[in-house]
């Protein structure tokens, strides 16, 4: 949340999906977050030490497809175990989800979509 503030953004809230971020948990998290009308973008920040980044990425893709079109930009930062595979998964999904590796790139992407 600090890096979003430092990049000019204003975090609306924070939600931790824990180490088992499968599609059902990601979808539930998205639905909770999107209940807040102040949310203008979603930043998924994963440091995959406990969970594999590709598992989370697949959860994001599956949740997005299950929910249909999501009305706010989604940026996913993936760092850790299988991060490159996770980025490829998201990039190849065809969904309106932007993937990055570095946290500063994620914060910059949030600032960019909100500009």
Phi and psi restraints in degrees (range 20) as a CNS / XPLOR table:
assign (resid 1 and name C) (resid 2 and name N)
       (resid 2 and name CA) (resid 2 and name C) 1.0 -62.3 20.0 2
assign (resid 2 and name N) (resid 2 and name CA)
       (resid 2 and name C) (resid 3 and name N) 1.0 -42.7 20.0 2
assign (resid 2 and name C) (resid 3 and name N)
       (resid 3 and name CA) (resid 3 and name C) 1.0 -69.2 20.0 2
assign (resid 3 and name N) (resid 3 and name CA)
       (resid 3 and name C) (resid 4 and name N) 1.0 -29.8 20.0 2
assign (resid 3 and name C) (resid 4 and name N)
       (resid 4 and name CA) (resid 4 and name C) 1.0 -65.0 20.0 2
assign (resid 4 and name N) (resid 4 and name CA)
       (resid 4 and name C) (resid 5 and name N) 1.0 -44.6 20.0 2
assign (resid 4 and name C) (resid 5 and name N)
       (resid 5 and name CA) (resid 5 and name C) 1.0 -61.7 20.0 2
assign (resid 5 and name N) (resid 5 and name CA)
       (resid 5 and name C) (resid 6 and name N) 1.0 -44.4 20.0 2
assign (resid 5 and name C) (resid 6 and name N)
       (resid 6 and name CA) (resid 6 and name C) 1.0 -64.3 20.0 2
assign (resid 6 and name N) (resid 6 and name CA)
       (resid 6 and name C) (resid 7 and name N) 1.0 -24.4 20.0 2
assign (resid 6 and name C) (resid 7 and name N)
       (resid 7 and name CA) (resid 7 and name C) 1.0 -93.1 20.0 2
assign (resid 7 and name N) (resid 7 and name CA)
       (resid 7 and name C) (resid 8 and name N) 1.0 7.9 20.0 2
assign (resid 7 and name C) (resid 8 and name N)
       (resid 8 and name CA) (resid 8 and name C) 1.0 97.7 20.0 2
assign (resid 8 and name N) (resid 8 and name CA)
       (resid 8 and name C) (resid 9 and name N) 1.0 2.0 20.0 2
assign (resid 8 and name C) (resid 9 and name N)
       (resid 9 and name CA) (resid 9 and name C) 1.0 -93.3 20.0 2
assign (resid 9 and name N) (resid 9 and name CA)
       (resid 9 and name C) (resid 10 and name N) 1.0 175.6 20.0 2
assign (resid 9 and name C) (resid 10 and name N)
       (resid 10 and name CA) (resid 10 and name C) 1.0 -135.3 20.0 2
assign (resid 10 and name N) (resid 10 and name CA)
       (resid 10 and name C) (resid 11 and name N) 1.0 100.1 20.0 2
assign (resid 10 and name C) (resid 11 and name N)
       (resid 11 and name CA) (resid 11 and name C) 1.0 -58.8 20.0 2
assign (resid 11 and name N) (resid 11 and name CA)
       (resid 11 and name C) (resid 12 and name N) 1.0 134.7 20.0 2
assign (resid 11 and name C) (resid 12 and name N)
       (resid 12 and name CA) (resid 12 and name C) 1.0 -84.5 20.0 2
assign (resid 12 and name N) (resid 12 and name CA)
       (resid 12 and name C) (resid 13 and name N) 1.0 -36.7 20.0 2
assign (resid 12 and name C) (resid 13 and name N)
       (resid 13 and name CA) (resid 13 and name C) 1.0 -167.9 20.0 2
assign (resid 13 and name N) (resid 13 and name CA)
       (resid 13 and name C) (resid 14 and name N) 1.0 -179.0 20.0 2
assign (resid 13 and name C) (resid 14 and name N)
       (resid 14 and name CA) (resid 14 and name C) 1.0 -139.1 20.0 2
assign (resid 14 and name N) (resid 14 and name CA)
       (resid 14 and name C) (resid 15 and name N) 1.0 139.1 20.0 2
assign (resid 14 and name C) (resid 15 and name N)
       (resid 15 and name CA) (resid 15 and name C) 1.0 -143.1 20.0 2
assign (resid 15 and name N) (resid 15 and name CA)
       (resid 15 and name C) (resid 16 and name N) 1.0 128.7 20.0 2
assign (resid 15 and name C) (resid 16 and name N)
       (resid 16 and name CA) (resid 16 and name C) 1.0 -106.5 20.0 2
assign (resid 16 and name N) (resid 16 and name CA)
       (resid 16 and name C) (resid 17 and name N) 1.0 119.8 20.0 2
assign (resid 16 and name C) (resid 17 and name N)
       (resid 17 and name CA) (resid 17 and name C) 1.0 -90.2 20.0 2
assign (resid 17 and name N) (resid 17 and name CA)
       (resid 17 and name C) (resid 18 and name N) 1.0 -2.6 20.0 2
assign (resid 17 and name C) (resid 18 and name N)
       (resid 18 and name CA) (resid 18 and name C) 1.0 77.5 20.0 2
assign (resid 18 and name N) (resid 18 and name CA)
       (resid 18 and name C) (resid 19 and name N) 1.0 -171.0 20.0 2
assign (resid 18 and name C) (resid 19 and name N)
       (resid 19 and name CA) (resid 19 and name C) 1.0 -81.9 20.0 2
assign (resid 19 and name N) (resid 19 and name CA)
       (resid 19 and name C) (resid 20 and name N) 1.0 -1.5 20.0 2
assign (resid 19 and name C) (resid 20 and name N)
       (resid 20 and name CA) (resid 20 and name C) 1.0 -118.5 20.0 2
assign (resid 20 and name N) (resid 20 and name CA)
       (resid 20 and name C) (resid 21 and name N) 1.0 60.3 20.0 2
assign (resid 20 and name C) (resid 21 and name N)
       (resid 21 and name CA) (resid 21 and name C) 1.0 -83.6 20.0 2
assign (resid 21 and name N) (resid 21 and name CA)
       (resid 21 and name C) (resid 22 and name N) 1.0 71.7 20.0 2
assign (resid 21 and name C) (resid 22 and name N)
       (resid 22 and name CA) (resid 22 and name C) 1.0 -85.4 20.0 2
assign (resid 22 and name N) (resid 22 and name CA)
       (resid 22 and name C) (resid 23 and name N) 1.0 -179.0 20.0 2
assign (resid 22 and name C) (resid 23 and name N)
       (resid 23 and name CA) (resid 23 and name C) 1.0 -58.4 20.0 2
assign (resid 23 and name N) (resid 23 and name CA)
       (resid 23 and name C) (resid 24 and name N) 1.0 -42.1 20.0 2
assign (resid 23 and name C) (resid 24 and name N)
       (resid 24 and name CA) (resid 24 and name C) 1.0 -63.6 20.0 2
assign (resid 24 and name N) (resid 24 and name CA)
       (resid 24 and name C) (resid 25 and name N) 1.0 -42.4 20.0 2
assign (resid 24 and name C) (resid 25 and name N)
       (resid 25 and name CA) (resid 25 and name C) 1.0 -69.2 20.0 2
assign (resid 25 and name N) (resid 25 and name CA)
       (resid 25 and name C) (resid 26 and name N) 1.0 -40.1 20.0 2
assign (resid 25 and name C) (resid 26 and name N)
       (resid 26 and name CA) (resid 26 and name C) 1.0 -64.4 20.0 2
assign (resid 26 and name N) (resid 26 and name CA)
       (resid 26 and name C) (resid 27 and name N) 1.0 -44.8 20.0 2
assign (resid 26 and name C) (resid 27 and name N)
       (resid 27 and name CA) (resid 27 and name C) 1.0 -61.5 20.0 2
assign (resid 27 and name N) (resid 27 and name CA)
       (resid 27 and name C) (resid 28 and name N) 1.0 -44.3 20.0 2
assign (resid 27 and name C) (resid 28 and name N)
       (resid 28 and name CA) (resid 28 and name C) 1.0 -60.6 20.0 2
assign (resid 28 and name N) (resid 28 and name CA)
       (resid 28 and name C) (resid 29 and name N) 1.0 -42.4 20.0 2
assign (resid 28 and name C) (resid 29 and name N)
       (resid 29 and name CA) (resid 29 and name C) 1.0 -62.8 20.0 2
assign (resid 29 and name N) (resid 29 and name CA)
       (resid 29 and name C) (resid 30 and name N) 1.0 -46.0 20.0 2
assign (resid 29 and name C) (resid 30 and name N)
       (resid 30 and name CA) (resid 30 and name C) 1.0 -58.6 20.0 2
assign (resid 30 and name N) (resid 30 and name CA)
       (resid 30 and name C) (resid 31 and name N) 1.0 -44.0 20.0 2
assign (resid 30 and name C) (resid 31 and name N)
       (resid 31 and name CA) (resid 31 and name C) 1.0 -64.0 20.0 2
assign (resid 31 and name N) (resid 31 and name CA)
       (resid 31 and name C) (resid 32 and name N) 1.0 -39.7 20.0 2
assign (resid 31 and name C) (resid 32 and name N)
       (resid 32 and name CA) (resid 32 and name C) 1.0 -63.9 20.0 2
assign (resid 32 and name N) (resid 32 and name CA)
       (resid 32 and name C) (resid 33 and name N) 1.0 -49.0 20.0 2
assign (resid 32 and name C) (resid 33 and name N)
       (resid 33 and name CA) (resid 33 and name C) 1.0 -61.8 20.0 2
assign (resid 33 and name N) (resid 33 and name CA)
       (resid 33 and name C) (resid 34 and name N) 1.0 -42.2 20.0 2
assign (resid 33 and name C) (resid 34 and name N)
       (resid 34 and name CA) (resid 34 and name C) 1.0 -74.5 20.0 2
assign (resid 34 and name N) (resid 34 and name CA)
       (resid 34 and name C) (resid 35 and name N) 1.0 -7.2 20.0 2
assign (resid 34 and name C) (resid 35 and name N)
       (resid 35 and name CA) (resid 35 and name C) 1.0 -70.0 20.0 2
assign (resid 35 and name N) (resid 35 and name CA)
       (resid 35 and name C) (resid 36 and name N) 1.0 -21.8 20.0 2
assign (resid 35 and name C) (resid 36 and name N)
       (resid 36 and name CA) (resid 36 and name C) 1.0 -86.1 20.0 2
assign (resid 36 and name N) (resid 36 and name CA)
       (resid 36 and name C) (resid 37 and name N) 1.0 113.8 20.0 2
assign (resid 36 and name C) (resid 37 and name N)
       (resid 37 and name CA) (resid 37 and name C) 1.0 -67.5 20.0 2
assign (resid 37 and name N) (resid 37 and name CA)
       (resid 37 and name C) (resid 38 and name N) 1.0 -12.6 20.0 2
assign (resid 37 and name C) (resid 38 and name N)
       (resid 38 and name CA) (resid 38 and name C) 1.0 -80.5 20.0 2
assign (resid 38 and name N) (resid 38 and name CA)
       (resid 38 and name C) (resid 39 and name N) 1.0 -11.4 20.0 2
assign (resid 38 and name C) (resid 39 and name N)
       (resid 39 and name CA) (resid 39 and name C) 1.0 -73.8 20.0 2
assign (resid 39 and name N) (resid 39 and name CA)
       (resid 39 and name C) (resid 40 and name N) 1.0 121.8 20.0 2
assign (resid 39 and name C) (resid 40 and name N)
       (resid 40 and name CA) (resid 40 and name C) 1.0 -109.7 20.0 2
assign (resid 40 and name N) (resid 40 and name CA)
       (resid 40 and name C) (resid 41 and name N) 1.0 -14.9 20.0 2
assign (resid 40 and name C) (resid 41 and name N)
       (resid 41 and name CA) (resid 41 and name C) 1.0 -161.2 20.0 2
assign (resid 41 and name N) (resid 41 and name CA)
       (resid 41 and name C) (resid 42 and name N) 1.0 159.5 20.0 2
assign (resid 41 and name C) (resid 42 and name N)
       (resid 42 and name CA) (resid 42 and name C) 1.0 -119.4 20.0 2
assign (resid 42 and name N) (resid 42 and name CA)
       (resid 42 and name C) (resid 43 and name N) 1.0 127.3 20.0 2
assign (resid 42 and name C) (resid 43 and name N)
       (resid 43 and name CA) (resid 43 and name C) 1.0 -110.6 20.0 2
assign (resid 43 and name N) (resid 43 and name CA)
       (resid 43 and name C) (resid 44 and name N) 1.0 116.5 20.0 2
assign (resid 43 and name C) (resid 44 and name N)
       (resid 44 and name CA) (resid 44 and name C) 1.0 -98.0 20.0 2
assign (resid 44 and name N) (resid 44 and name CA)
       (resid 44 and name C) (resid 45 and name N) 1.0 115.9 20.0 2
assign (resid 44 and name C) (resid 45 and name N)
       (resid 45 and name CA) (resid 45 and name C) 1.0 -113.2 20.0 2
assign (resid 45 and name N) (resid 45 and name CA)
       (resid 45 and name C) (resid 46 and name N) 1.0 108.8 20.0 2
assign (resid 45 and name C) (resid 46 and name N)
       (resid 46 and name CA) (resid 46 and name C) 1.0 -117.8 20.0 2
assign (resid 46 and name N) (resid 46 and name CA)
       (resid 46 and name C) (resid 47 and name N) 1.0 122.9 20.0 2
assign (resid 46 and name C) (resid 47 and name N)
       (resid 47 and name CA) (resid 47 and name C) 1.0 -110.3 20.0 2
assign (resid 47 and name N) (resid 47 and name CA)
       (resid 47 and name C) (resid 48 and name N) 1.0 103.4 20.0 2
assign (resid 47 and name C) (resid 48 and name N)
       (resid 48 and name CA) (resid 48 and name C) 1.0 -83.1 20.0 2
assign (resid 48 and name N) (resid 48 and name CA)
       (resid 48 and name C) (resid 49 and name N) 1.0 71.8 20.0 2
assign (resid 48 and name C) (resid 49 and name N)
       (resid 49 and name CA) (resid 49 and name C) 1.0 -92.6 20.0 2
assign (resid 49 and name N) (resid 49 and name CA)
       (resid 49 and name C) (resid 50 and name N) 1.0 -38.4 20.0 2
assign (resid 49 and name C) (resid 50 and name N)
       (resid 50 and name CA) (resid 50 and name C) 1.0 -92.7 20.0 2
assign (resid 50 and name N) (resid 50 and name CA)
       (resid 50 and name C) (resid 51 and name N) 1.0 -45.0 20.0 2
assign (resid 50 and name C) (resid 51 and name N)
       (resid 51 and name CA) (resid 51 and name C) 1.0 -110.8 20.0 2
assign (resid 51 and name N) (resid 51 and name CA)
       (resid 51 and name C) (resid 52 and name N) 1.0 147.5 20.0 2
assign (resid 51 and name C) (resid 52 and name N)
       (resid 52 and name CA) (resid 52 and name C) 1.0 -74.3 20.0 2
assign (resid 52 and name N) (resid 52 and name CA)
       (resid 52 and name C) (resid 53 and name N) 1.0 135.2 20.0 2
assign (resid 52 and name C) (resid 53 and name N)
       (resid 53 and name CA) (resid 53 and name C) 1.0 -60.8 20.0 2
assign (resid 53 and name N) (resid 53 and name CA)
       (resid 53 and name C) (resid 54 and name N) 1.0 -36.0 20.0 2
assign (resid 53 and name C) (resid 54 and name N)
       (resid 54 and name CA) (resid 54 and name C) 1.0 -65.5 20.0 2
assign (resid 54 and name N) (resid 54 and name CA)
       (resid 54 and name C) (resid 55 and name N) 1.0 -31.9 20.0 2
assign (resid 54 and name C) (resid 55 and name N)
       (resid 55 and name CA) (resid 55 and name C) 1.0 -66.6 20.0 2
assign (resid 55 and name N) (resid 55 and name CA)
       (resid 55 and name C) (resid 56 and name N) 1.0 -43.5 20.0 2
assign (resid 55 and name C) (resid 56 and name N)
       (resid 56 and name CA) (resid 56 and name C) 1.0 -65.9 20.0 2
assign (resid 56 and name N) (resid 56 and name CA)
       (resid 56 and name C) (resid 57 and name N) 1.0 -43.5 20.0 2
assign (resid 56 and name C) (resid 57 and name N)
       (resid 57 and name CA) (resid 57 and name C) 1.0 -59.0 20.0 2
assign (resid 57 and name N) (resid 57 and name CA)
       (resid 57 and name C) (resid 58 and name N) 1.0 -43.4 20.0 2
assign (resid 57 and name C) (resid 58 and name N)
       (resid 58 and name CA) (resid 58 and name C) 1.0 -63.9 20.0 2
assign (resid 58 and name N) (resid 58 and name CA)
       (resid 58 and name C) (resid 59 and name N) 1.0 -37.1 20.0 2
assign (resid 58 and name C) (resid 59 and name N)
       (resid 59 and name CA) (resid 59 and name C) 1.0 -62.3 20.0 2
assign (resid 59 and name N) (resid 59 and name CA)
       (resid 59 and name C) (resid 60 and name N) 1.0 -41.2 20.0 2
assign (resid 59 and name C) (resid 60 and name N)
       (resid 60 and name CA) (resid 60 and name C) 1.0 -63.9 20.0 2
assign (resid 60 and name N) (resid 60 and name CA)
       (resid 60 and name C) (resid 61 and name N) 1.0 -47.6 20.0 2
assign (resid 60 and name C) (resid 61 and name N)
       (resid 61 and name CA) (resid 61 and name C) 1.0 -61.1 20.0 2
assign (resid 61 and name N) (resid 61 and name CA)
       (resid 61 and name C) (resid 62 and name N) 1.0 -48.2 20.0 2
assign (resid 61 and name C) (resid 62 and name N)
       (resid 62 and name CA) (resid 62 and name C) 1.0 -64.4 20.0 2
assign (resid 62 and name N) (resid 62 and name CA)
       (resid 62 and name C) (resid 63 and name N) 1.0 -42.6 20.0 2
assign (resid 62 and name C) (resid 63 and name N)
       (resid 63 and name CA) (resid 63 and name C) 1.0 -63.0 20.0 2
assign (resid 63 and name N) (resid 63 and name CA)
       (resid 63 and name C) (resid 64 and name N) 1.0 -44.8 20.0 2
assign (resid 63 and name C) (resid 64 and name N)
       (resid 64 and name CA) (resid 64 and name C) 1.0 -60.3 20.0 2
assign (resid 64 and name N) (resid 64 and name CA)
       (resid 64 and name C) (resid 65 and name N) 1.0 -47.2 20.0 2
assign (resid 64 and name C) (resid 65 and name N)
       (resid 65 and name CA) (resid 65 and name C) 1.0 -63.1 20.0 2
assign (resid 65 and name N) (resid 65 and name CA)
       (resid 65 and name C) (resid 66 and name N) 1.0 -38.4 20.0 2
assign (resid 65 and name C) (resid 66 and name N)
       (resid 66 and name CA) (resid 66 and name C) 1.0 -69.1 20.0 2
assign (resid 66 and name N) (resid 66 and name CA)
       (resid 66 and name C) (resid 67 and name N) 1.0 -34.7 20.0 2
assign (resid 66 and name C) (resid 67 and name N)
       (resid 67 and name CA) (resid 67 and name C) 1.0 -82.5 20.0 2
assign (resid 67 and name N) (resid 67 and name CA)
       (resid 67 and name C) (resid 68 and name N) 1.0 -18.7 20.0 2
assign (resid 67 and name C) (resid 68 and name N)
       (resid 68 and name CA) (resid 68 and name C) 1.0 84.8 20.0 2
assign (resid 68 and name N) (resid 68 and name CA)
       (resid 68 and name C) (resid 69 and name N) 1.0 -156.9 20.0 2
assign (resid 68 and name C) (resid 69 and name N)
       (resid 69 and name CA) (resid 69 and name C) 1.0 -68.6 20.0 2
assign (resid 69 and name N) (resid 69 and name CA)
       (resid 69 and name C) (resid 70 and name N) 1.0 130.6 20.0 2
assign (resid 69 and name C) (resid 70 and name N)
       (resid 70 and name CA) (resid 70 and name C) 1.0 -101.3 20.0 2
assign (resid 70 and name N) (resid 70 and name CA)
       (resid 70 and name C) (resid 71 and name N) 1.0 130.9 20.0 2
assign (resid 70 and name C) (resid 71 and name N)
       (resid 71 and name CA) (resid 71 and name C) 1.0 -82.5 20.0 2
assign (resid 71 and name N) (resid 71 and name CA)
       (resid 71 and name C) (resid 72 and name N) 1.0 3.2 20.0 2
assign (resid 71 and name C) (resid 72 and name N)
       (resid 72 and name CA) (resid 72 and name C) 1.0 -125.1 20.0 2
assign (resid 72 and name N) (resid 72 and name CA)
       (resid 72 and name C) (resid 73 and name N) 1.0 152.3 20.0 2
assign (resid 72 and name C) (resid 73 and name N)
       (resid 73 and name CA) (resid 73 and name C) 1.0 -64.0 20.0 2
assign (resid 73 and name N) (resid 73 and name CA)
       (resid 73 and name C) (resid 74 and name N) 1.0 145.6 20.0 2
assign (resid 73 and name C) (resid 74 and name N)
       (resid 74 and name CA) (resid 74 and name C) 1.0 -121.1 20.0 2
assign (resid 74 and name N) (resid 74 and name CA)
       (resid 74 and name C) (resid 75 and name N) 1.0 126.7 20.0 2
assign (resid 74 and name C) (resid 75 and name N)
       (resid 75 and name CA) (resid 75 and name C) 1.0 -117.4 20.0 2
assign (resid 75 and name N) (resid 75 and name CA)
       (resid 75 and name C) (resid 76 and name N) 1.0 131.6 20.0 2
assign (resid 75 and name C) (resid 76 and name N)
       (resid 76 and name CA) (resid 76 and name C) 1.0 -120.0 20.0 2
assign (resid 76 and name N) (resid 76 and name CA)
       (resid 76 and name C) (resid 77 and name N) 1.0 120.6 20.0 2
assign (resid 76 and name C) (resid 77 and name N)
       (resid 77 and name CA) (resid 77 and name C) 1.0 -103.1 20.0 2
assign (resid 77 and name N) (resid 77 and name CA)
       (resid 77 and name C) (resid 78 and name N) 1.0 122.4 20.0 2
assign (resid 77 and name C) (resid 78 and name N)
       (resid 78 and name CA) (resid 78 and name C) 1.0 -122.7 20.0 2
assign (resid 78 and name N) (resid 78 and name CA)
       (resid 78 and name C) (resid 79 and name N) 1.0 121.5 20.0 2
assign (resid 78 and name C) (resid 79 and name N)
       (resid 79 and name CA) (resid 79 and name C) 1.0 -140.1 20.0 2
assign (resid 79 and name N) (resid 79 and name CA)
       (resid 79 and name C) (resid 80 and name N) 1.0 128.1 20.0 2
assign (resid 79 and name C) (resid 80 and name N)
       (resid 80 and name CA) (resid 80 and name C) 1.0 128.4 20.0 2
assign (resid 80 and name N) (resid 80 and name CA)
       (resid 80 and name C) (resid 81 and name N) 1.0 -150.1 20.0 2
assign (resid 80 and name C) (resid 81 and name N)
       (resid 81 and name CA) (resid 81 and name C) 1.0 -59.2 20.0 2
assign (resid 81 and name N) (resid 81 and name CA)
       (resid 81 and name C) (resid 82 and name N) 1.0 122.3 20.0 2
assign (resid 81 and name C) (resid 82 and name N)
       (resid 82 and name CA) (resid 82 and name C) 1.0 62.4 20.0 2
assign (resid 82 and name N) (resid 82 and name CA)
       (resid 82 and name C) (resid 83 and name N) 1.0 30.8 20.0 2
assign (resid 82 and name C) (resid 83 and name N)
       (resid 83 and name CA) (resid 83 and name C) 1.0 -63.5 20.0 2
assign (resid 83 and name N) (resid 83 and name CA)
       (resid 83 and name C) (resid 84 and name N) 1.0 -40.7 20.0 2
assign (resid 83 and name C) (resid 84 and name N)
       (resid 84 and name CA) (resid 84 and name C) 1.0 -67.4 20.0 2
assign (resid 84 and name N) (resid 84 and name CA)
       (resid 84 and name C) (resid 85 and name N) 1.0 -38.1 20.0 2
assign (resid 84 and name C) (resid 85 and name N)
       (resid 85 and name CA) (resid 85 and name C) 1.0 -64.9 20.0 2
assign (resid 85 and name N) (resid 85 and name CA)
       (resid 85 and name C) (resid 86 and name N) 1.0 -38.7 20.0 2
assign (resid 85 and name C) (resid 86 and name N)
       (resid 86 and name CA) (resid 86 and name C) 1.0 -64.5 20.0 2
assign (resid 86 and name N) (resid 86 and name CA)
       (resid 86 and name C) (resid 87 and name N) 1.0 -43.7 20.0 2
assign (resid 86 and name C) (resid 87 and name N)
       (resid 87 and name CA) (resid 87 and name C) 1.0 -61.4 20.0 2
assign (resid 87 and name N) (resid 87 and name CA)
       (resid 87 and name C) (resid 88 and name N) 1.0 -44.2 20.0 2
assign (resid 87 and name C) (resid 88 and name N)
       (resid 88 and name CA) (resid 88 and name C) 1.0 -60.2 20.0 2
assign (resid 88 and name N) (resid 88 and name CA)
       (resid 88 and name C) (resid 89 and name N) 1.0 -41.5 20.0 2
assign (resid 88 and name C) (resid 89 and name N)
       (resid 89 and name CA) (resid 89 and name C) 1.0 -59.5 20.0 2
assign (resid 89 and name N) (resid 89 and name CA)
       (resid 89 and name C) (resid 90 and name N) 1.0 -47.7 20.0 2
assign (resid 89 and name C) (resid 90 and name N)
       (resid 90 and name CA) (resid 90 and name C) 1.0 -68.5 20.0 2
assign (resid 90 and name N) (resid 90 and name CA)
       (resid 90 and name C) (resid 91 and name N) 1.0 -45.3 20.0 2
assign (resid 90 and name C) (resid 91 and name N)
       (resid 91 and name CA) (resid 91 and name C) 1.0 -62.5 20.0 2
assign (resid 91 and name N) (resid 91 and name CA)
       (resid 91 and name C) (resid 92 and name N) 1.0 -33.0 20.0 2
assign (resid 91 and name C) (resid 92 and name N)
       (resid 92 and name CA) (resid 92 and name C) 1.0 -85.6 20.0 2
assign (resid 92 and name N) (resid 92 and name CA)
       (resid 92 and name C) (resid 93 and name N) 1.0 -5.3 20.0 2
assign (resid 92 and name C) (resid 93 and name N)
       (resid 93 and name CA) (resid 93 and name C) 1.0 -71.9 20.0 2
assign (resid 93 and name N) (resid 93 and name CA)
       (resid 93 and name C) (resid 94 and name N) 1.0 -23.9 20.0 2
assign (resid 93 and name C) (resid 94 and name N)
       (resid 94 and name CA) (resid 94 and name C) 1.0 79.2 20.0 2
assign (resid 94 and name N) (resid 94 and name CA)
       (resid 94 and name C) (resid 95 and name N) 1.0 4.8 20.0 2
assign (resid 94 and name C) (resid 95 and name N)
       (resid 95 and name CA) (resid 95 and name C) 1.0 -88.7 20.0 2
assign (resid 95 and name N) (resid 95 and name CA)
       (resid 95 and name C) (resid 96 and name N) 1.0 163.1 20.0 2
assign (resid 95 and name C) (resid 96 and name N)
       (resid 96 and name CA) (resid 96 and name C) 1.0 -81.2 20.0 2
assign (resid 96 and name N) (resid 96 and name CA)
       (resid 96 and name C) (resid 97 and name N) 1.0 62.4 20.0 2
assign (resid 96 and name C) (resid 97 and name N)
       (resid 97 and name CA) (resid 97 and name C) 1.0 -130.1 20.0 2
assign (resid 97 and name N) (resid 97 and name CA)
       (resid 97 and name C) (resid 98 and name N) 1.0 126.8 20.0 2
assign (resid 97 and name C) (resid 98 and name N)
       (resid 98 and name CA) (resid 98 and name C) 1.0 -101.3 20.0 2
assign (resid 98 and name N) (resid 98 and name CA)
       (resid 98 and name C) (resid 99 and name N) 1.0 129.4 20.0 2
assign (resid 98 and name C) (resid 99 and name N)
       (resid 99 and name CA) (resid 99 and name C) 1.0 -112.1 20.0 2
assign (resid 99 and name N) (resid 99 and name CA)
       (resid 99 and name C) (resid 100 and name N) 1.0 141.1 20.0 2
assign (resid 99 and name C) (resid 100 and name N)
       (resid 100 and name CA) (resid 100 and name C) 1.0 -138.7 20.0 2
assign (resid 100 and name N) (resid 100 and name CA)
       (resid 100 and name C) (resid 101 and name N) 1.0 165.7 20.0 2
assign (resid 100 and name C) (resid 101 and name N)
       (resid 101 and name CA) (resid 101 and name C) 1.0 -104.0 20.0 2
assign (resid 101 and name N) (resid 101 and name CA)
       (resid 101 and name C) (resid 102 and name N) 1.0 -43.0 20.0 2
assign (resid 101 and name C) (resid 102 and name N)
       (resid 102 and name CA) (resid 102 and name C) 1.0 -89.1 20.0 2
assign (resid 102 and name N) (resid 102 and name CA)
       (resid 102 and name C) (resid 103 and name N) 1.0 143.5 20.0 2
assign (resid 102 and name C) (resid 103 and name N)
       (resid 103 and name CA) (resid 103 and name C) 1.0 -63.0 20.0 2
assign (resid 103 and name N) (resid 103 and name CA)
       (resid 103 and name C) (resid 104 and name N) 1.0 -40.2 20.0 2
assign (resid 103 and name C) (resid 104 and name N)
       (resid 104 and name CA) (resid 104 and name C) 1.0 -63.5 20.0 2
assign (resid 104 and name N) (resid 104 and name CA)
       (resid 104 and name C) (resid 105 and name N) 1.0 -38.4 20.0 2
assign (resid 104 and name C) (resid 105 and name N)
       (resid 105 and name CA) (resid 105 and name C) 1.0 -62.4 20.0 2
assign (resid 105 and name N) (resid 105 and name CA)
       (resid 105 and name C) (resid 106 and name N) 1.0 -36.2 20.0 2
assign (resid 105 and name C) (resid 106 and name N)
       (resid 106 and name CA) (resid 106 and name C) 1.0 -65.7 20.0 2
assign (resid 106 and name N) (resid 106 and name CA)
       (resid 106 and name C) (resid 107 and name N) 1.0 -46.9 20.0 2
assign (resid 106 and name C) (resid 107 and name N)
       (resid 107 and name CA) (resid 107 and name C) 1.0 -62.7 20.0 2
assign (resid 107 and name N) (resid 107 and name CA)
       (resid 107 and name C) (resid 108 and name N) 1.0 -41.4 20.0 2
assign (resid 107 and name C) (resid 108 and name N)
       (resid 108 and name CA) (resid 108 and name C) 1.0 -63.6 20.0 2
assign (resid 108 and name N) (resid 108 and name CA)
       (resid 108 and name C) (resid 109 and name N) 1.0 -38.5 20.0 2
assign (resid 108 and name C) (resid 109 and name N)
       (resid 109 and name CA) (resid 109 and name C) 1.0 -65.8 20.0 2
assign (resid 109 and name N) (resid 109 and name CA)
       (resid 109 and name C) (resid 110 and name N) 1.0 -38.9 20.0 2
assign (resid 109 and name C) (resid 110 and name N)
       (resid 110 and name CA) (resid 110 and name C) 1.0 -63.1 20.0 2
assign (resid 110 and name N) (resid 110 and name CA)
       (resid 110 and name C) (resid 111 and name N) 1.0 -48.2 20.0 2
assign (resid 110 and name C) (resid 111 and name N)
       (resid 111 and name CA) (resid 111 and name C) 1.0 -59.3 20.0 2
assign (resid 111 and name N) (resid 111 and name CA)
       (resid 111 and name C) (resid 112 and name N) 1.0 -38.8 20.0 2
assign (resid 111 and name C) (resid 112 and name N)
       (resid 112 and name CA) (resid 112 and name C) 1.0 -65.4 20.0 2
assign (resid 112 and name N) (resid 112 and name CA)
       (resid 112 and name C) (resid 113 and name N) 1.0 -44.8 20.0 2
assign (resid 112 and name C) (resid 113 and name N)
       (resid 113 and name CA) (resid 113 and name C) 1.0 -72.0 20.0 2
assign (resid 113 and name N) (resid 113 and name CA)
       (resid 113 and name C) (resid 114 and name N) 1.0 -20.4 20.0 2
assign (resid 113 and name C) (resid 114 and name N)
       (resid 114 and name CA) (resid 114 and name C) 1.0 -92.3 20.0 2
assign (resid 114 and name N) (resid 114 and name CA)
       (resid 114 and name C) (resid 115 and name N) 1.0 -9.6 20.0 2
